């Protein structure tokens, strides 16, 4: 009887600092991604529901609301998947940088975001 072979875990990558410019570009890309993740299903399913209500079934807001509800569910599940992917890619041993905040108060916002998205310790 053969035992299933599990591939070895990938080597642990060292956490690299991201420059403010790269951080801005990554944030802008994520915001753009969220925008069309919400807008495209809402527009397509909303217009499809409105078309079915007016031209096929004559059930005025029923299919429009059903389409928008389905768009909400789809958008929520896609966004939740993206957040899970981001959390998996973050290093588990990401150090906190309290000393940087104390030395330079201008980094307070960066530290707050760092602490917010840092995975909890187990």
Secondary structure by P-SEA (a helix, b strand, c coil): ccccccccccccccbbbbcaaaaaaaaaaaaaaaaaaacaaaaaaaaaaaaaacccccccaaaaaaaaaaaaaaaaaaaaaaaaaaaaaccccccccaaaaaacccaaaaaaaaaaaccccc
